Amino acid sequence: MSYKILILTDPSRHTATNSLYGLAQTLSQHPKVAAVHLASRALAQNAPFFYQMSSQQLQLAEVKADFAFREDQSCFAPSFSGQLSDYDFIFLRLPRPLADGFLEWLGQVFPEERIINRPSGILQTSSKAFLLEIAEHCPPMARIRSLAELEAFKARFPIVLKPLLNYGGQGVLRILDDYVWEGNNKQPYAEWASQQKELDYLGMEYMQRVAEGDKRIVVCNGQIITAALRFPAKDSWMCNVAQGGHAEASQASPEEKAMVAALHPILQEKGILLYGLDTLMGADGQRLLSELNTLSIGGIAPAGAAALNDTIEGLIHYFDSI
């Protein structure tokens, strides 16, 4: 078999450490891959596909030997056009925000089992509310839709509130000592509450050992690819690199390996092949699941060539099974 792969992406906020570049290069060099082509959401010519969902034709670039990050995004300059039907598989590397209805539409116009990850599976798992379905691996949680629910939950312990679809730590709040913290900015809880008209958050117990790092574990086709500890910046409680934190190489603990083993069949059934788990240290010294990322998973390329190769081998193994 020899596969033609289409990568759907958006380089608008990319940096040189984005995993897309290493993944695309490694994928293109695999002996079972005939071609890897890129469709950029940042190109106005592709708006009918990514935004209007009125066309399956795309302006495309090819991943060649010199494919690498460039500030001017010139490596995504289109050189030919193509149709979805030209490809054997689609690899999604699309960050939020997505156009309303895009994932549903994509799953209708292309065989879902040939999209990594499956759009219907992303829709089920990329909301933070999905963690409530696997709550045995997580800190105490609750869906918060009213101030009354919030009052009851925060009375138990310090908490964080996470918007259901945000990413990179955006919009995450901490409620501690009757103050609401957004990053390093705080506001009296009563003042903040008086300004709220509608609430819809995942509430979670605040893990006070956050200084010990938020561990990102990347899994592909059931195999742990890499793990990294992300530490908050000085005087911060946010571990996200996008919020000023920094990352160091790590390894999954036996307990985290058991967590992956338990979660993988659940995610595999939903067509989630490549995903990231984030864990935080609990008060008892055991790590708990705090985030699940199934849309555009980062942190692979900085781990080096072995992680890239393992990821691509996991993808190819899946392709061979279809």
C-alpha positions as CSV (number, residue, x, y, z in Angstrom):
1,M,0.0,0.0,0.0
2,S,1.0,3.6,-0.6
3,Y,-1.0,6.4,0.9
4,K,-1.8,9.9,-0.1
5,I,-2.3,12.0,3.0
6,L,-4.0,15.4,3.3
7,I,-3.2,17.6,6.3
8,L,-5.7,20.2,7.3
9,T,-4.0,23.0,9.3
10,D,-3.7,26.7,10.1
11,P,-0.2,28.1,10.5
12,S,-1.4,31.6,11.6
13,R,-0.2,31.2,15.2
14,H,2.6,28.6,14.5
15,T,6.1,28.9,16.0
16,A,9.2,26.9,15.1
17,T,8.4,24.4,17.8
18,N,5.0,23.4,16.4
19,S,4.7,19.7,15.9
20,L,3.2,20.0,12.5
21,Y,6.5,20.5,10.7
22,G,8.3,17.5,12.1
23,L,5.2,15.3,11.8
24,A,4.6,16.3,8.2
25,Q,8.3,15.8,7.2
26,T,8.5,12.4,9.0
27,L,5.2,11.3,7.4
28,S,6.3,12.3,3.9
29,Q,9.5,10.2,4.2
30,H,7.8,7.0,5.2
31,P,8.1,4.3,2.6
32,K,4.3,3.6,2.7
33,V,3.4,7.3,1.9
34,A,3.2,8.4,-1.7
35,A,2.5,12.1,-1.0
36,V,1.6,14.5,1.8
37,H,-0.3,17.6,0.9
38,L,-1.2,20.6,3.0
39,A,-4.4,22.7,3.0
40,S,-4.1,25.9,5.0
41,R,-7.2,27.5,6.6
42,A,-5.3,30.8,6.6
43,L,-5.6,31.0,2.8
44,A,-8.5,33.0,1.6
45,Q,-8.9,30.7,-1.4
46,N,-9.7,27.9,1.0
47,A,-12.5,29.7,2.8
48,P,-15.3,27.9,0.9
49,F,-14.0,24.7,2.4
50,F,-13.1,25.7,6.0
51,Y,-15.7,28.4,6.6
52,Q,-18.6,28.1,4.2
53,M,-18.4,24.3,3.8
54,S,-19.6,24.7,0.2
55,S,-16.7,23.1,-1.6
56,Q,-14.5,20.1,-1.4
57,Q,-11.9,21.6,-3.6
58,L,-8.7,23.0,-1.9
59,Q,-5.7,25.0,-2.9
60,L,-2.7,22.8,-1.8
61,A,1.0,22.7,-1.1
62,E,3.2,19.7,-1.1
63,V,5.5,18.6,1.8
64,K,8.9,18.5,0.1
65,A,12.4,17.9,1.5
66,D,12.9,21.5,2.5
67,F,9.5,21.8,4.3
68,A,10.1,23.7,7.6
69,F,8.7,26.6,9.6
70,R,8.9,30.0,8.0
71,E,7.6,33.2,9.5
72,D,6.0,34.2,6.2
73,Q,4.2,30.9,5.9
74,S,5.6,30.5,2.4
75,C,5.8,26.8,2.7
76,F,2.0,26.8,2.6
77,A,1.8,28.8,-0.7
78,P,-0.5,26.8,-2.9
79,S,0.9,25.3,-6.1
80,F,-2.0,23.1,-7.2
81,S,-5.6,22.3,-6.4
82,G,-7.2,19.0,-5.3
83,Q,-10.4,17.3,-4.0
84,L,-10.9,15.5,-0.8
85,S,-11.7,12.4,-2.8
86,D,-8.0,12.4,-4.1
87,Y,-6.8,11.2,-0.6
88,D,-6.7,8.0,1.4
89,F,-6.5,9.7,4.8
90,I,-6.9,13.2,6.4
91,F,-4.8,14.2,9.3
92,L,-6.3,17.1,11.3
93,R,-3.9,19.6,12.8
94,L,-6.4,22.4,13.2
95,P,-6.5,24.5,16.3
96,R,-9.6,26.1,17.7
97,P,-11.6,28.1,16.9
98,L,-13.3,26.0,14.2
99,A,-16.2,27.2,12.1
100,D,-19.6,26.1,13.5
101,G,-20.6,22.8,12.0
102,F,-17.2,22.2,10.3
103,L,-16.4,18.9,12.0
104,E,-19.9,17.5,11.4
105,W,-19.7,18.4,7.8
106,L,-16.2,17.0,7.3
107,G,-17.4,13.7,8.7
108,Q,-20.3,13.6,6.2
109,V,-18.2,14.3,3.1
110,F,-15.2,12.0,3.9
111,P,-15.2,8.6,5.5
112,E,-14.8,9.2,9.2
113,E,-12.6,6.2,9.9
114,R,-10.1,7.7,7.5
115,I,-9.8,11.0,9.5
116,I,-7.3,11.3,12.3
117,N,-8.9,12.0,14.7
118,R,-12.5,11.1,13.8
119,P,-14.7,14.3,13.8
120,S,-17.5,12.7,15.8
121,G,-15.0,11.5,18.4
122,I,-13.5,15.0,18.6
123,L,-16.9,16.5,19.1
124,Q,-17.6,14.1,22.0
125,T,-14.2,14.4,23.7
126,S,-12.8,17.9,23.1
127,S,-15.3,19.6,25.5
128,K,-14.0,19.6,29.0
129,A,-17.4,18.2,30.0
130,F,-16.3,14.8,28.7
131,L,-14.0,14.5,31.7
132,L,-17.2,13.9,33.8
133,E,-17.6,10.6,31.9
134,I,-14.2,9.4,33.1
135,A,-14.4,11.1,36.5
136,E,-12.7,8.2,38.3
137,H,-9.4,9.4,36.9
138,C,-9.9,13.1,37.8
139,P,-10.0,15.4,40.7
140,P,-13.5,16.1,42.1
141,M,-15.5,17.9,39.4
142,A,-18.9,19.4,38.7
143,R,-20.7,21.0,35.7
144,I,-21.3,24.6,36.9
145,R,-24.3,26.3,35.2
146,S,-25.5,28.7,38.0
147,L,-24.2,30.7,40.9
148,A,-26.0,28.4,43.2
149,E,-24.1,25.4,41.9
150,L,-20.9,27.4,42.1
151,E,-21.5,28.4,45.7
152,A,-22.1,24.8,46.7
153,F,-19.0,23.5,44.9
154,K,-16.6,26.2,46.0
155,A,-17.7,25.7,49.6
156,R,-15.9,22.3,49.5
157,F,-12.4,23.4,48.6
158,P,-10.5,25.9,46.4
159,I,-11.5,25.4,42.8
160,V,-10.8,26.2,39.2
161,L,-13.4,27.0,36.5
162,K,-12.6,25.9,33.0
163,P,-14.6,27.1,29.9
164,L,-15.7,24.0,28.1
165,L,-14.1,24.7,24.7
166,N,-11.2,27.0,25.4
167,Y,-7.6,26.0,25.0
168,G,-4.1,27.0,26.2
169,G,-5.3,28.0,29.6
170,Q,-7.5,30.8,28.2
171,G,-10.4,31.9,30.4
172,V,-9.5,29.5,33.3
173,L,-10.4,31.0,36.7
174,R,-9.2,30.1,40.2
175,I,-11.4,30.8,43.2
176,L,-9.4,30.9,46.4
177,D,-10.0,32.8,49.7
178,D,-13.1,34.6,48.3
179,Y,-11.1,36.0,45.3
180,V,-11.4,35.1,41.6
181,W,-8.0,34.9,39.9
182,E,-7.5,35.1,36.1
183,G,-3.8,34.6,35.7
184,N,-2.2,36.9,38.3
185,N,-5.2,39.3,38.3
186,K,-7.6,38.9,41.2
187,Q,-11.1,40.3,41.9
188,P,-13.3,39.9,45.0
189,Y,-15.6,36.9,44.4
190,A,-18.8,38.9,45.3
191,E,-17.8,41.6,42.8
192,W,-17.1,39.0,40.1
193,A,-20.3,37.1,40.8
194,S,-22.5,40.2,40.5
195,Q,-21.2,40.6,36.9
196,Q,-22.2,37.1,35.8
197,K,-25.3,36.6,33.7
198,E,-24.8,33.0,32.4
199,L,-22.4,30.4,33.6
200,D,-21.2,27.2,31.9
201,Y,-18.0,25.8,33.2
202,L,-16.4,22.6,34.3
203,G,-15.5,23.2,38.0
204,M,-12.6,21.2,39.4
205,E,-10.8,21.1,42.7
206,Y,-7.7,23.2,42.5
207,M,-4.6,21.0,42.7
208,Q,-2.5,22.9,45.2
209,R,0.7,21.0,44.3
210,V,0.6,22.6,40.8
211,A,4.2,23.8,41.3
212,E,5.3,20.2,40.9
213,G,4.3,20.5,37.2
214,D,1.5,19.7,34.8
215,K,2.5,16.6,32.9
216,R,1.5,16.3,29.2
217,I,1.5,12.7,28.0
218,V,1.1,12.1,24.3
219,V,-0.4,8.8,23.1
220,C,-0.7,7.5,19.6
221,N,-2.6,4.2,18.8
222,G,-2.3,3.1,22.5
223,Q,1.4,3.8,22.8
224,I,2.8,6.5,25.0
225,I,5.0,8.6,22.7
226,T,6.4,11.2,25.1
227,A,5.8,13.0,28.4
228,A,6.8,16.5,29.6
229,L,6.4,18.4,32.8
230,R,5.2,22.0,32.3
231,F,6.0,24.3,35.2
232,P,4.3,27.6,36.0
233,A,6.2,30.9,35.6
234,K,7.4,32.5,38.8
235,D,4.5,33.8,40.9
236,S,2.0,32.1,38.6
237,W,-0.3,29.1,39.0
238,M,-0.8,28.5,35.2
239,C,1.5,25.8,33.8
240,N,0.6,26.3,30.1
241,V,3.6,27.3,28.0
242,A,1.2,29.8,26.3
243,Q,0.8,31.4,29.7
244,G,4.5,31.7,30.4
245,G,5.3,28.3,31.8
246,H,8.2,26.1,30.7
247,A,8.5,22.4,29.9
248,E,11.0,19.7,30.8
249,A,11.3,16.1,29.5
250,S,9.7,13.6,31.8
251,Q,8.3,10.0,31.8
252,A,4.9,8.5,32.5
253,S,4.6,6.9,36.0
254,P,3.2,3.4,36.5
255,E,0.0,5.0,37.6
256,E,-0.2,7.2,34.5
257,K,0.5,4.1,32.3
258,A,-2.4,2.4,34.0
259,M,-4.6,5.4,33.3
260,V,-3.7,5.4,29.6
261,A,-4.4,1.6,29.5
262,A,-7.9,2.2,31.0
263,L,-8.7,5.2,28.8
264,H,-7.4,4.0,25.5
265,P,-10.2,1.6,24.7
266,I,-12.8,4.3,25.4
267,L,-11.1,6.7,23.1
268,Q,-10.3,4.2,20.4
269,E,-13.9,3.3,20.1
270,K,-14.6,6.9,19.4
271,G,-11.9,7.1,16.7
272,I,-9.5,9.0,18.8
273,L,-6.0,7.7,17.8
274,L,-3.7,10.6,18.8
275,Y,-4.3,12.5,22.0
276,G,-2.8,14.3,24.9
277,L,-3.4,13.7,28.6
278,D,-2.5,16.3,31.3
279,T,-2.0,15.2,34.9
280,L,-1.6,17.2,38.1
281,M,-0.2,16.0,41.5
282,G,-2.9,15.3,44.0
283,A,-2.6,15.9,47.8
284,D,-1.9,12.2,48.3
285,G,1.1,12.2,45.8
286,Q,-0.9,10.5,43.0
287,R,-1.4,12.2,39.7
288,L,-4.9,12.9,38.5
289,L,-6.2,13.6,35.0
290,S,-6.9,17.3,34.5
291,E,-7.2,17.7,30.7
292,L,-7.8,15.7,27.6
293,N,-6.7,17.1,24.2
294,T,-8.0,15.3,21.1
295,L,-8.0,18.1,18.5
296,S,-4.5,19.4,17.7
297,I,-2.0,17.9,20.1
298,G,1.3,19.6,20.7
299,G,4.5,18.7,22.4
300,I,5.6,15.9,20.0
301,A,8.3,17.6,18.0
302,P,10.2,19.1,21.0
303,A,10.7,15.5,22.3
304,G,12.9,14.7,19.3
305,A,13.1,12.4,16.3
306,A,12.1,9.2,18.2
307,A,8.8,10.7,19.3
308,L,8.1,11.8,15.7
309,N,8.9,8.4,14.3
310,D,6.8,6.6,16.9
311,T,3.9,8.8,16.2
312,I,4.1,8.2,12.5
313,E,4.5,4.5,12.9
314,G,1.4,4.5,15.1
315,L,-0.5,6.3,12.3
316,I,0.7,4.0,9.6
317,H,-0.2,0.9,11.7
318,Y,-3.7,2.3,11.9
319,F,-3.8,3.1,8.1
320,D,-2.8,-0.5,7.4
321,S,-5.6,-1.8,9.5
322,I,-8.4,0.0,7.6
